[in-house]
Amino acid sequence: MHVAINAAFWNHPNTGSGQYTRQLVYQLNRLVSDLTITLVYPQVAGEPEPEAVPPSVQVKLVPVRPGNLGKVWFEQWLFPRACREVGATLAHVPYWGGPLQSPVPLVITVHDLTTLLVPEYRRPFRNRLYNALVSASARGASCIITDSEASKQDIITHLHIPAEKIERIYLAAGAQFSRQDSGLLEMAVLRKYDLPDFYVLYLGGYELHKNVTTLLLAWTYVGQALGEDYPLVLAGRKPTQASANYPDYDGYIKQLGIEEYVRWIGYVEEEDKPVLYRNAETFVFPSRQEGFGLGVLEALASGTPVVTTNASSLPEVLGEAGFAVDPDDARGMAGAIISTLIQDNLRAELRRKGEEQAAKFSWEKTATETLLVYDTAVSVGNR
């Protein structure tokens, strides 16, 4: 079998789609000796070629124009043409952006339907047009992969794709996420971000559906009780300005009067994330909509107590290893956070349960189950 993979996110390992693409390729390349893999990479002039590609994995560079139109042109015309040119027997688009027509059987990974389900994201005409395009492509695919049972149900309900055509395959945390201290490197990373001895961590995006405003509201309760000793550290790229998709966080923090309890540390390098998780007293992930919620699993694997919500896929990832509260319940979120900070026995139990829960997921299992989908797609295509 020869699979051509849309590698648009390959050089973005800090994104969910980029991490998924890399881990899937690494594991498939390691586990399956008779599988040929070609990364079809859209290259804008002046940008680097794909990085950290295994030697046995082939790369086909496809020149593209920058911007949204260039992205759509690559997805709809250049990627299918490249599949034909390299002699692939199967195409895989590891994000929701497949072509309407493919010369070979097509597998699409639809991580989630956030851009379709959140009203603010689908209001612009261009967004609605793109959603219609990729929804049609998903319906025409040989097989759909998704990250959770929650996302599978969303796809059935909103894209009207039969359940038997959709395979739920969980993601995993990398081996670097563990309780093992990295010694001097650990201290260097903590100094790099000027982190305090004790802190509660949020690490993720700041789009509207991430629901960080509820976490900030919860901090009006946590801050009064423990804020001086346990500040809230907000990690990840801070929005440059408020918009329909990005709240005015600085204004809201000032309005709530919690400036002294909240610290922004900005973008975190991928290799530094395990240290931030490991040294946090608690990781909070207040999202309303997630295809999987990889940050929750990474924190569990790092031995860090987790407070998240009972929305979408998050209970599937968390299991019984942490707190899952209503995404609108700021007081309940605050109570859960405070409990993880002051109850030593609870912390110890959550650390143990978290590691046990994280051990149920592996990238090797993800790749193995994906290979079965490839076999199914090829069989369907040959009928």
WOMOWO-V98576 format. One record per backbone hydrogen bond with DSSP energy under -0.5 kcal/mol. NH is the residue of the N-H (numbers start at 1). CO is the residue of the C=O. If there is no record, write none. Layout:
NH CO
NH CO
This chain:
3 36
4 90
5 3
5 38
6 92
7 5
7 40
10 7
12 9
15 12
19 15
20 16
21 17
22 18
23 19
24 20
25 21
26 22
27 23
28 24
29 25
30 26
31 27
32 28
33 31
35 32
36 1
36 34
38 3
39 58
40 5
40 38
41 39
41 60
42 40
43 41
43 62
44 42
45 64
47 44
57 54
58 37
60 39
61 59
62 41
63 61
64 43
71 67
72 68
73 69
74 70
75 71
76 72
77 73
78 73
79 74
81 77
82 78
83 79
84 80
85 81
86 82
87 83
87 84
88 83
89 2
90 2
91 105
92 4
93 107
94 6
94 92
97 95
105 89
107 91
108 143
109 93
110 108
110 145
111 109
116 113
117 113
118 114
119 117
121 118
122 118
122 119
123 119
128 124
129 125
130 126
131 127
132 128
133 129
134 130
135 131
136 132
137 133
138 134
139 135
140 136
141 137
141 138
142 106
143 106
144 165
145 108
146 167
152 148
153 149
154 150
155 151
156 152
157 153
158 154
159 154
159 155
160 155
160 156
161 155
165 162
166 163
167 144
169 146
169 167
177 174
178 176
185 182
186 183
187 183
188 184
189 185
190 186
191 187
192 188
193 189
194 191
195 190
200 231
201 282
202 233
204 235
208 245
210 207
211 208
214 211
215 211
216 212
217 213
218 214
219 215
220 217
221 218
222 218
223 219
224 220
225 221
226 222
227 222
227 223
229 226
230 226
231 198
232 261
233 200
233 231
234 232
234 263
235 202
235 233
236 266
243 246
249 247
252 248
253 249
254 250
255 251
256 252
257 253
257 254
258 253
261 258
262 258
262 259
263 232
265 234
266 234
272 269
273 269
273 270
275 272
276 272
277 273
278 274
279 275
280 276
280 277
281 199
282 199
283 305
284 201
285 307
288 209
289 209
296 293
297 293
298 294
299 295
300 296
301 297
302 298
303 300
304 299
305 281
307 283
308 323
309 285
310 325
313 290
314 311
316 313
317 313
318 314
319 315
321 318
323 306
325 308
329 326
330 328
333 329
334 330
335 331
336 332
337 333
338 334
339 335
340 336
341 337
342 338
343 339
344 342
347 343
348 344
349 345
350 346
351 347
352 348
353 349
354 350
355 351
356 352
357 353
358 354
359 355
360 357
361 358
366 362
367 363
368 364
369 365
370 366
371 367
372 368
373 369
374 370
375 371
376 372
377 373
378 374
379 375
380 376
381 377
382 378
383 380
